[in-house]
Amino acid sequence: MAGNFWQSSHHQQWILDKQDLVRDRQLDLAKLSEEEYQKIFNFFASIIQVLGEQLKLRQQVIATATVYFKRFYARNSLKCIDPLLLAPTCVFLASKVEEFGVISNSRLITTCQTVIKNKFSYAYGQQEFPYRTNHILECEFYLLENLDCCLIVYQPYRPLLLFVQDIGQDDQLLTYAWRIVNDSLRTDVSLLYPPYQIAIGALHIACVMLGKENLKPWFAELNVDMDKIQEIVRSIINLYEMWKSYDEKKEIQSLLGKMPKPCPAPQR
């Protein structure tokens, strides 16, 4: 593992350029609007989150799985691999990389079946989770190849803890900012910016929410590109604006119907 972020594959290979990201999505954006695309990714981020919680994984593992998922589709169309297969595969791989321990294949499949049936029936109706262990293992090889075996993901949680410590321990501020970092996983910021900048962006939003005007001098003293921080803040605020008018339970079935799909479907 790289000793620090600046020497890592995360920094050297996986901080992407926004124009490249948009260009690589053109195949999917021919069938979906940008907002529809983001709504679909929100949905699968929710599946990864719920799956991780059901498997009793740490948030760090869930966050890494979500970044793997986003990295894969940053370079590939949605029709390359069904996201419903890739989501648990990312969880499976992240649990090993983050040294949580290997999740047994049978437990993973059973949990997927339960989660899809009980938590996401509004999207899939009576459809059962269609994949088995061999599909997950095959998908894992394809995921590893596409990630170029760059598996260490630096998350904003550690710099966030250090920043709050520097400000003067404030549990309310930390709680708000931590949740905002979790929400940021549903945007593209993890693909575009270093984790310490995402942590500062989350702190900025949390301070506004809590009306902490007294922290302006602390932000002013930071030696960071505030334009980048503002871009991160805008991305997260745009997510919150979308949530205000978006009813996932009503819309997601038609969005999944429009989504480019792999062919053929797996044999049972």
MOVEN-V791902 format. One record per residue. N is the residue number from 1. PHI is phi in degrees with one decimal (* if undefined). Layout:
BEGIN
n = {N & N}
phi = {PHI & PHI}
END
This chain:
BEGIN
n = {1 & 2 & 3 & 4 & 5 & 6 & 7 & 8 & 9 & 10 & 11 & 12 & 13 & 14 & 15 & 16 & 17 & 18 & 19 & 20 & 21 & 22 & 23 & 24 & 25 & 26 & 27 & 28 & 29 & 30 & 31 & 32 & 33 & 34 & 35 & 36 & 37 & 38 & 39 & 40 & 41 & 42 & 43 & 44 & 45 & 46 & 47 & 48 & 49 & 50 & 51 & 52 & 53 & 54 & 55 & 56 & 57 & 58 & 59 & 60 & 61 & 62 & 63 & 64 & 65 & 66 & 67 & 68 & 69 & 70 & 71 & 72 & 73 & 74 & 75 & 76 & 77 & 78 & 79 & 80 & 81 & 82 & 83 & 84 & 85 & 86 & 87 & 88 & 89 & 90 & 91 & 92 & 93 & 94 & 95 & 96 & 97 & 98 & 99 & 100 & 101 & 102 & 103 & 104 & 105 & 106 & 107 & 108 & 109 & 110 & 111 & 112 & 113 & 114 & 115 & 116 & 117 & 118 & 119 & 120 & 121 & 122 & 123 & 124 & 125 & 126 & 127 & 128 & 129 & 130 & 131 & 132 & 133 & 134 & 135 & 136 & 137 & 138 & 139 & 140 & 141 & 142 & 143 & 144 & 145 & 146 & 147 & 148 & 149 & 150 & 151 & 152 & 153 & 154 & 155 & 156 & 157 & 158 & 159 & 160 & 161 & 162 & 163 & 164 & 165 & 166 & 167 & 168 & 169 & 170 & 171 & 172 & 173 & 174 & 175 & 176 & 177 & 178 & 179 & 180 & 181 & 182 & 183 & 184 & 185 & 186 & 187 & 188 & 189 & 190 & 191 & 192 & 193 & 194 & 195 & 196 & 197 & 198 & 199 & 200 & 201 & 202 & 203 & 204 & 205 & 206 & 207 & 208 & 209 & 210 & 211 & 212 & 213 & 214 & 215 & 216 & 217 & 218 & 219 & 220 & 221 & 222 & 223 & 224 & 225 & 226 & 227 & 228 & 229 & 230 & 231 & 232 & 233 & 234 & 235 & 236 & 237 & 238 & 239 & 240 & 241 & 242 & 243 & 244 & 245 & 246 & 247 & 248 & 249 & 250 & 251 & 252 & 253 & 254 & 255 & 256 & 257 & 258 & 259 & 260 & 261 & 262 & 263 & 264 & 265 & 266 & 267 & 268}
phi = {* & -62.6 & -65.5 & -147.1 & -58.0 & -66.5 & -95.5 & -85.8 & -66.0 & -57.5 & -73.8 & -78.6 & -122.1 & -123.5 & -100.8 & -92.5 & -89.7 & -59.9 & -64.5 & -64.7 & -61.6 & -64.5 & -61.5 & -71.8 & -96.4 & -58.7 & -60.2 & -75.7 & -74.7 & -74.0 & -107.9 & -126.0 & -75.6 & -57.1 & -67.6 & -63.7 & -58.9 & -65.2 & -64.5 & -64.5 & -68.8 & -59.2 & -62.2 & -73.5 & -64.0 & -65.3 & -61.5 & -62.3 & -61.9 & -66.7 & -59.4 & -61.7 & -65.2 & -64.9 & -86.8 & 61.4 & -86.6 & -68.2 & -60.5 & -58.2 & -67.0 & -61.7 & -63.7 & -63.6 & -60.2 & -66.1 & -67.0 & -56.0 & -59.0 & -69.4 & -63.3 & -60.2 & -80.4 & -69.2 & -113.1 & -137.4 & -75.2 & -60.4 & -82.3 & -67.1 & -141.6 & -60.0 & -57.4 & -69.0 & -88.3 & -67.1 & -56.5 & -67.2 & -65.5 & -63.7 & -63.2 & -59.6 & -70.0 & -62.1 & -64.2 & -78.1 & -65.2 & -83.6 & 57.1 & -78.6 & 117.4 & -74.2 & -81.2 & -64.3 & -57.3 & -66.5 & -66.9 & -63.1 & -63.6 & -61.2 & -65.3 & -58.8 & -60.2 & -65.5 & -63.0 & -64.2 & -71.8 & -92.7 & -105.8 & -126.2 & -64.0 & -63.8 & -98.9 & -111.0 & 60.0 & -91.9 & -63.7 & -86.5 & -62.4 & -87.7 & -105.7 & -125.7 & -54.3 & -62.5 & -67.0 & -62.5 & -66.7 & -66.9 & -64.6 & -61.7 & -63.5 & -66.3 & -64.7 & -58.5 & -62.6 & -73.4 & -80.1 & 57.3 & 56.5 & -89.3 & -104.8 & -81.6 & -112.3 & -86.8 & -104.1 & -75.3 & -64.7 & -66.3 & -60.4 & -60.8 & -60.3 & -67.6 & -64.7 & -66.2 & -62.4 & -67.6 & -65.3 & 118.4 & -42.4 & -135.2 & -63.9 & -66.2 & -62.0 & -62.1 & -60.7 & -62.8 & -65.7 & -61.3 & -64.0 & -67.2 & -60.5 & -57.5 & -64.4 & -62.4 & -64.6 & -90.5 & -114.2 & -89.7 & -62.1 & -67.1 & -91.1 & -113.9 & -133.5 & -64.2 & -60.1 & -66.3 & -69.9 & -63.2 & -61.1 & -66.5 & -59.3 & -64.6 & -62.6 & -60.0 & -63.6 & -61.6 & -63.5 & -64.5 & -59.7 & -92.9 & 65.4 & -89.6 & -63.2 & -67.2 & -93.1 & -55.9 & -59.9 & -63.0 & -65.1 & -63.4 & -83.9 & -69.5 & -92.7 & -133.9 & -78.6 & -67.9 & -64.4 & -64.5 & -61.6 & -65.0 & -64.0 & -63.6 & -57.8 & -62.0 & -60.1 & -71.9 & -62.6 & -60.4 & -61.3 & -62.8 & -63.8 & -63.6 & -60.2 & -60.9 & -111.7 & -108.2 & -107.0 & -57.9 & -63.6 & -87.4 & -98.6 & -66.8 & -60.3 & -69.7 & -66.0 & -65.6 & -66.7 & -81.0 & -62.6 & -58.0 & -122.8 & -72.3 & -142.6 & -88.7 & -72.1 & -65.3 & -82.9 & -82.6}
END
